[in-house]
Amino acid sequence: MEVRFSPDVQAKLEQMARATGRRSDQLVENVVTDFFDDITFTRETLDRRYDDMESGRVTPIPGDEAFARLRAKSAARQAEHQSAATGFTRRPRPTLTRFGNS
């Protein structure tokens, strides 16, 4: 099989081959293999998660609620780090939601 690259990609491939001491065809084969492995893993993960939702084993969380939880966790961690660094505790700021403050 023959693969053609743009001059920029070809130059990067040759530079990486020189830097790693490997042949460019080995690098391309590794990249393609890793790509297919990643795609297969992602597809399998998504299929399992979809099956879990369809079977009722897990319940989806609305996006607003998920982001509110992440913001709350982030604020708590920031407060912990500030407390450890300064020696005093700072209360996290309230999280704004579309329904008001929480």
Kinemage of the C-alpha trace (Angstrom):
@kinemage 1
@onewidth
@group {chain A} dominant
@subgroup {mainchain}
@vectorlist {calphas} color= white
{ca met a 1} P 0.000 0.000 0.000
{ca glu a 2} L 1.221 3.467 -0.776
{ca val a 3} L 0.209 6.491 1.267
{ca arg a 4} L 0.855 10.072 0.197
{ca phe a 5} L 1.155 12.939 2.653
{ca ser a 6} L 1.292 16.682 2.266
{ca pro a 7} L 4.841 18.079 2.375
{ca asp a 8} L 4.258 19.365 5.929
{ca val a 9} L 3.112 15.976 7.220
{ca gln a 10} L 5.907 14.208 5.339
{ca ala a 11} L 8.491 16.531 6.919
{ca lys a 12} L 7.071 15.903 10.415
{ca leu a 13} L 7.097 12.156 9.804
{ca glu a 14} L 10.711 12.204 8.633
{ca gln a 15} L 11.718 14.401 11.586
{ca met a 16} L 10.028 12.014 14.042
{ca ala a 17} L 11.663 9.027 12.357
{ca arg a 18} L 15.102 10.611 12.729
{ca ala a 19} L 14.430 11.624 16.339
{ca thr a 20} L 13.265 8.148 17.346
{ca gly a 21} L 15.642 6.125 15.192
{ca arg a 22} L 12.737 4.278 13.601
{ca arg a 23} L 11.671 3.926 10.014
{ca ser a 24} L 8.848 6.164 8.839
{ca asp a 25} L 6.770 3.166 7.698
{ca gln a 26} L 6.984 1.741 11.246
{ca leu a 27} L 5.762 5.036 12.682
{ca val a 28} L 2.826 5.195 10.260
{ca glu a 29} L 1.852 1.597 11.029
{ca asn a 30} L 1.984 2.283 14.782
{ca val a 31} L -0.109 5.431 14.447
{ca val a 32} L -2.756 3.689 12.339
{ca thr a 33} L -2.842 0.679 14.687
{ca asp a 34} L -3.194 2.932 17.740
{ca phe a 35} L -5.930 4.922 16.012
{ca phe a 36} L -7.952 1.794 15.269
{ca asp a 37} L -7.421 0.520 18.824
{ca asp a 38} L -8.661 3.848 20.218
{ca ile a 39} L -11.698 3.897 17.924
{ca thr a 40} L -12.561 0.300 18.850
{ca phe a 41} L -12.220 1.051 22.571
{ca thr a 42} L -14.369 4.180 22.258
{ca arg a 43} L -17.057 2.356 20.279
{ca glu a 44} L -17.166 -0.504 22.808
{ca thr a 45} L -17.360 1.942 25.718
{ca leu a 46} L -20.190 3.886 24.102
{ca asp a 47} L -22.064 0.673 23.284
{ca arg a 48} L -21.757 -0.536 26.907
{ca arg a 49} L -22.924 2.809 28.278
{ca tyr a 50} L -25.855 2.901 25.886
{ca asp a 51} L -26.798 -0.663 26.894
{ca asp a 52} L -26.545 0.338 30.587
{ca met a 53} L -28.928 3.248 30.004
{ca glu a 54} L -31.346 1.168 27.936
{ca ser a 55} L -31.447 -1.577 30.581
{ca gly a 56} L -32.012 0.917 33.405
{ca arg a 57} L -28.778 0.007 35.235
{ca val a 58} L -27.799 3.673 35.126
{ca thr a 59} L -29.870 6.826 35.004
{ca pro a 60} L -28.749 9.746 32.869
{ca ile a 61} L -28.184 13.077 34.603
{ca pro a 62} L -29.477 16.235 32.907
{ca gly a 63} L -26.653 18.392 31.550
{ca asp a 64} L -27.431 21.364 33.811
{ca glu a 65} L -27.274 19.146 36.876
{ca ala a 66} L -24.038 17.488 35.754
{ca phe a 67} L -22.340 20.862 35.204
{ca ala a 68} L -23.633 22.154 38.549
{ca arg a 69} L -22.091 19.126 40.280
{ca leu a 70} L -18.774 19.689 38.507
{ca arg a 71} L -18.755 23.382 39.439
{ca ala a 72} L -19.476 22.527 43.083
{ca lys a 73} L -16.665 19.954 43.192
{ca ser a 74} L -14.276 22.412 41.545
{ca ala a 75} L -15.172 25.162 44.023
{ca ala a 76} L -14.692 22.776 46.964
{ca arg a 77} L -11.271 21.689 45.691
{ca gln a 78} L -10.196 25.280 45.113
{ca ala a 79} L -11.255 26.135 48.669
{ca glu a 80} L -9.277 23.151 50.017
{ca his a 81} L -6.153 24.185 48.139
{ca gln a 82} L -6.462 27.797 49.258
{ca ser a 83} L -7.004 26.694 52.835
{ca ala a 84} L -3.908 24.508 52.735
{ca ala a 85} L -1.825 27.253 51.143
{ca thr a 86} L -2.949 30.161 53.344
{ca gly a 87} L -3.928 28.458 56.573
{ca phe a 88} L -7.505 29.738 56.574
{ca thr a 89} L -10.729 28.412 55.107
{ca arg a 90} L -12.607 30.305 52.447
{ca arg a 91} L -16.203 29.492 51.655
{ca pro a 92} L -16.840 28.571 48.010
{ca arg a 93} L -18.850 31.042 45.972
{ca pro a 94} L -22.453 30.074 45.267
{ca thr a 95} L -23.056 28.256 42.007
{ca leu a 96} L -25.318 29.995 39.551
{ca thr a 97} L -27.881 27.865 37.794
{ca arg a 98} L -30.628 28.759 35.400
{ca phe a 99} L -33.023 28.599 38.362
{ca gly a 100} L -31.056 31.055 40.500
{ca asn a 101} L -28.385 30.611 43.154
{ca ser a 102} L -27.810 27.276 44.841
